[in-house]
């Protein structure tokens, strides 16, 4: 009887280990994609701003040049907005993966000691 219970215990431990490895890998991949996409957006930001600076510097700051150079800035703003939405989605994924890992490990949720406010209080 003990060998059956030990076998069941070994299977449960093996399943738990596999689940933890799976969710840990998902977490790592999600985080890596977030970091790499952020890096690419920063490169795009730098390239577009450098292009704008170069064109305005070489062709002058006339109204037509500024108007034409406002379109790349508009596209840049749209890309940054979409990237911020992507970051929010990735944050939700990471939080859900963390919750799943805590459930598997039967651990309590980790919370900060105090709630920090980054914006000034309206009072």
Backbone as CSV, one residue per row, in Angstrom:
resi,resn,N_x,N_y,N_z,CA_x,CA_y,CA_z,C_x,C_y,C_z
1,UNK,0.815,-1.192,0.000,0.000,0.000,0.000,0.861,1.260,0.000
2,UNK,1.971,1.196,0.686,2.828,2.379,0.731,3.490,2.648,-0.612
3,UNK,3.776,1.617,-1.365,4.409,1.845,-2.665,3.436,2.536,-3.621
4,UNK,2.143,2.228,-3.503,1.150,2.887,-4.342,1.035,4.365,-3.958
5,UNK,0.993,4.655,-2.670,0.883,6.037,-2.221,2.159,6.817,-2.548
6,UNK,3.317,6.147,-2.432,4.574,6.799,-2.801,4.616,7.067,-4.307
7,UNK,4.113,6.130,-5.094,4.073,6.306,-6.540,3.164,7.477,-6.909
8,UNK,1.996,7.553,-6.248,1.084,8.665,-6.499,1.708,9.991,-6.083
9,UNK,2.424,9.977,-4.983,3.099,11.190,-4.523,4.184,11.614,-5.512
10,UNK,4.928,10.647,-6.042,5.962,10.957,-7.044,5.348,11.528,-8.314
11,UNK,4.213,10.967,-8.727,3.527,11.469,-9.924,3.040,12.896,-9.691
12,UNK,2.470,13.163,-8.508,2.001,14.512,-8.187,3.164,15.513,-8.185
13,UNK,4.295,15.116,-7.605,5.461,15.997,-7.589,5.986,16.238,-9.004
14,UNK,5.978,15.190,-9.808,6.436,15.321,-11.190,5.517,16.246,-11.984
15,UNK,4.206,16.109,-11.804,3.257,16.989,-12.486,3.409,18.438,-12.036
16,UNK,3.590,18.627,-10.749,3.783,19.977,-10.225,5.048,20.590,-10.813
17,UNK,6.112,19.813,-10.869,7.368,20.308,-11.443,7.181,20.675,-12.911
18,UNK,6.479,19.863,-13.676,6.232,20.146,-15.090,5.389,21.399,-15.258
19,UNK,4.381,21.566,-14.415,3.538,22.761,-14.493,4.338,24.019,-14.174
20,UNK,5.163,23.942,-13.143,5.985,25.090,-12.761,6.960,25.432,-13.889
21,UNK,7.586,24.430,-14.490,8.502,24.686,-15.601,7.768,25.300,-16.789
22,UNK,6.566,24.802,-17.080,5.783,25.337,-18.196,5.454,26.811,-17.972
23,UNK,4.903,27.142,-16.809,4.494,28.516,-16.545,5.698,29.435,-16.375
24,UNK,6.792,28.923,-15.867,8.004,29.726,-15.766,8.531,30.063,-17.158
25,UNK,8.489,29.087,-18.061,8.913,29.326,-19.441,7.995,30.337,-20.112
26,UNK,6.690,30.198,-19.916,5.741,31.175,-20.484,6.036,32.581,-19.956
27,UNK,6.318,32.670,-18.663,6.631,33.957,-18.052,7.890,34.546,-18.682
28,UNK,8.931,33.756,-18.809,10.186,34.229,-19.389,9.999,34.679,-20.837
29,UNK,9.249,33.914,-21.614,9.021,34.276,-23.010,8.199,35.558,-23.139
30,UNK,7.190,35.706,-22.299,6.368,36.916,-22.328,7.203,38.136,-21.966
31,UNK,8.014,37.997,-20.936,8.868,39.105,-20.516,9.889,39.451,-21.604
32,UNK,10.483,38.433,-22.206,11.477,38.664,-23.260,10.856,39.372,-24.467
33,UNK,9.642,39.000,-24.831,9.002,39.670,-25.973,8.668,41.117,-25.640
34,UNK,8.313,41.387,-24.402,8.041,42.764,-23.984,9.305,43.610,-24.065
35,UNK,10.401,43.070,-23.574,11.666,43.809,-23.583,12.145,44.045,-25.014
36,UNK,12.064,43.023,-25.856,12.547,43.193,-27.232,11.668,44.165,-28.020
37,UNK,10.360,44.131,-27.796,9.503,45.091,-28.506,9.765,46.509,-28.034
38,UNK,10.020,46.680,-26.755,10.337,48.019,-26.241,11.633,48.525,-26.862
39,UNK,12.622,47.660,-26.964,13.892,48.053,-27.556,13.692,48.491,-29.010
40,UNK,12.886,47.748,-29.756,12.636,48.103,-31.150,11.911,49.442,-31.268
41,UNK,10.957,49.689,-30.401,10.234,50.962,-30.436,11.178,52.110,-30.111
42,UNK,12.109,51.901,-29.175,13.074,52.951,-28.860,13.973,53.241,-30.063
43,UNK,14.368,52.207,-30.785,15.172,52.413,-31.999,14.384,53.198,-33.045
44,UNK,13.118,52.842,-33.226,12.271,53.558,-34.183,12.120,55.015,-33.766
45,UNK,11.891,55.253,-32.472,11.786,56.631,-31.973,13.039,57.429,-32.316
46,UNK,14.186,56.855,-32.018,15.443,57.546,-32.281,15.655,57.810,-33.764
47,UNK,15.346,56.824,-34.594,15.545,56.980,-36.041,14.635,58.062,-36.618
48,UNK,13.391,58.062,-36.218,12.452,59.062,-36.755,12.822,60.458,-36.271
49,UNK,13.153,60.590,-35.008,13.534,61.907,-34.494,14.829,62.401,-35.138
50,UNK,15.775,61.478,-35.391,17.009,61.865,-36.078,16.704,62.302,-37.514
51,UNK,15.810,61.583,-38.185,15.406,61.965,-39.538,14.793,63.367,-39.534
52,UNK,13.896,63.603,-38.596,13.255,64.914,-38.522,14.285,66.016,-38.285
53,UNK,15.193,65.781,-37.366,16.230,66.772,-37.073,17.087,67.029,-38.311
54,UNK,17.517,65.948,-38.977,18.371,66.079,-40.154,17.674,66.860,-41.266
55,UNK,16.425,66.514,-41.557,15.698,67.183,-42.645,15.472,68.655,-42.319
56,UNK,15.045,68.946,-41.104,14.798,70.344,-40.731,16.104,71.130,-40.708
57,UNK,17.185,70.498,-40.259,18.478,71.166,-40.216,18.998,71.461,-41.626
58,UNK,18.849,70.507,-42.527,19.402,70.674,-43.878,18.510,71.509,-44.794
59,UNK,17.205,71.378,-44.668,16.286,72.073,-45.578,15.702,73.352,-44.984
60,UNK,15.978,73.599,-43.742,15.457,74.805,-43.109,14.150,74.523,-42.380
61,UNK,13.741,75.494,-41.628,12.559,75.314,-40.797,11.331,75.999,-41.335
62,UNK,11.145,75.982,-42.652,9.967,76.601,-43.241,8.693,75.852,-42.880
63,UNK,7.572,76.501,-43.118,6.280,75.911,-42.766,6.025,74.600,-43.502
64,UNK,6.385,74.540,-44.769,6.127,73.323,-45.548,6.973,72.154,-45.028
65,UNK,8.212,72.434,-44.684,9.092,71.384,-44.153,8.557,70.893,-42.811
66,UNK,8.165,71.817,-41.960,7.612,71.435,-40.648,6.335,70.621,-40.832
67,UNK,5.495,71.025,-41.789,4.257,70.297,-42.054,4.565,68.870,-42.519
68,UNK,5.482,68.737,-43.449,5.840,67.404,-43.953,6.454,66.554,-42.829
69,UNK,7.265,67.160,-41.989,7.914,66.420,-40.907,6.964,66.116,-39.749
70,UNK,5.788,66.706,-39.752,4.821,66.378,-38.698,4.180,65.007,-38.936
71,UNK,4.167,64.543,-40.187,3.581,63.227,-40.471,4.383,62.076,-39.864
72,UNK,5.727,62.066,-39.984,6.459,61.005,-39.288,6.249,61.064,-37.770
73,UNK,6.113,62.271,-37.236,5.872,62.411,-35.793,4.504,61.849,-35.419
74,UNK,3.510,62.053,-36.279,2.180,61.490,-36.038,2.242,59.957,-36.054
75,UNK,2.933,59.411,-37.038,3.087,57.947,-37.106,3.812,57.443,-35.862
76,UNK,4.824,58.171,-35.426,5.567,57.802,-34.222,4.657,57.809,-32.993
77,UNK,3.797,58.798,-32.899,2.858,58.867,-31.771,1.904,57.675,-31.787
78,UNK,1.436,57.295,-32.971,0.533,56.145,-33.085,1.252,54.868,-32.692
79,UNK,2.485,54.697,-33.159,3.271,53.504,-32.810,3.484,53.438,-31.297
80,UNK,3.810,54.564,-30.685,4.027,54.574,-29.233,2.740,54.290,-28.467
81,UNK,1.618,54.778,-28.963,0.345,54.466,-28.319,0.047,52.964,-28.403
82,UNK,0.225,52.391,-29.600,-0.013,50.951,-29.755,0.942,50.139,-28.887
83,UNK,2.164,50.617,-28.779,3.132,49.920,-27.922,2.705,49.981,-26.454
84,UNK,2.177,51.110,-26.027,1.711,51.203,-24.632,0.546,50.250,-24.377
85,UNK,-0.319,50.079,-25.374,-1.404,49.100,-25.239,-0.845,47.683,-25.158
86,UNK,0.162,47.397,-25.972,0.818,46.088,-25.946,1.446,45.828,-24.575
87,UNK,2.075,46.839,-24.002,2.688,46.698,-22.679,1.617,46.370,-21.639
88,UNK,0.469,47.013,-21.734,-0.623,46.745,-20.791,-1.111,45.305,-20.934
89,UNK,-1.247,44.823,-22.162,-1.668,43.436,-22.392,-0.632,42.475,-21.822
90,UNK,0.640,42.757,-22.069,1.700,41.890,-21.554,1.706,41.907,-20.022
91,UNK,1.447,43.066,-19.430,1.377,43.155,-17.964,0.275,42.241,-17.429
92,UNK,-0.878,42.272,-18.082,-1.977,41.395,-17.655,-1.600,39.933,-17.793
93,UNK,-0.931,39.574,-18.898,-0.466,38.192,-19.075,0.485,37.793,-17.954
94,UNK,1.453,38.662,-17.664,2.431,38.342,-16.621,1.760,38.189,-15.257
95,UNK,0.805,39.040,-14.957,0.103,38.930,-13.675,-0.683,37.620,-13.592
96,UNK,-1.332,37.233,-14.680,-2.085,35.978,-14.685,-1.164,34.771,-14.577
97,UNK,-0.018,34.829,-15.225,0.947,33.730,-15.113,1.457,33.645,-13.682
98,UNK,1.750,34.788,-13.069,2.189,34.790,-11.669,1.133,34.167,-10.754
99,UNK,-0.127,34.535,-10.975,-1.206,33.959,-10.159,-1.277,32.452,-10.325
100,UNK,-1.142,31.982,-11.579,-1.192,30.546,-11.834,-0.042,29.830,-11.140
101,UNK,1.147,30.409,-11.183,2.295,29.803,-10.503,2.070,29.749,-8.991
102,UNK,1.510,30.816,-8.445,1.246,30.821,-7.002,0.209,29.768,-6.624
103,UNK,-0.784,29.559,-7.485,-1.786,28.511,-7.229,-1.141,27.136,-7.241
104,UNK,-0.294,26.894,-8.226,0.361,25.589,-8.338,1.247,25.334,-7.127
105,UNK,1.967,26.358,-6.699,2.884,26.207,-5.567,2.197,26.367,-4.215
106,UNK,0.904,26.702,-4.256,0.121,26.902,-3.032,0.780,27.938,-2.115
107,UNK,1.106,29.067,-2.719,1.748,30.162,-2.005,0.809,31.367,-1.984
108,UNK,0.924,32.198,-0.956,0.080,33.409,-0.923,0.577,34.449,-1.919
109,UNK,-0.313,35.343,-2.288,0.029,36.415,-3.218,0.995,37.395,-2.560
110,UNK,1.957,37.853,-3.307,2.942,38.797,-2.794,2.394,40.204,-2.997
111,UNK,2.354,40.974,-1.927,1.866,42.345,-1.996,2.895,43.269,-1.369
112,UNK,2.979,44.490,-1.881,3.916,45.446,-1.264,3.453,45.816,0.137
113,UNK,4.397,46.235,0.960,4.075,46.591,2.347,3.126,47.782,2.408
114,UNK,3.340,48.761,1.540,2.476,49.937,1.509,2.092,50.223,0.071
115,UNK,0.970,50.876,-0.084,0.556,51.317,-1.414,1.203,52.670,-1.681
116,UNK,2.001,52.737,-2.728,2.649,53.992,-3.072,1.802,54.758,-4.055
117,UNK,1.795,56.051,-3.869,1.099,56.922,-4.792,2.142,57.704,-5.571
118,UNK,2.061,57.587,-6.890,3.018,58.292,-7.728,2.514,59.669,-8.117
119,UNK,1.242,59.874,-7.983,0.677,61.189,-8.274,0.320,61.859,-6.962
120,UNK,0.364,63.165,-6.920,0.023,63.840,-5.667,-1.449,63.605,-5.298
121,UNK,-1.677,63.550,-4.039,-3.027,63.352,-3.524,-3.894,64.568,-3.856
122,UNK,-5.167,64.333,-4.224,-6.033,65.474,-4.537,-6.395,66.288,-3.300
123,UNK,-6.120,65.807,-2.118,-6.474,66.529,-0.885,-5.520,67.638,-0.592
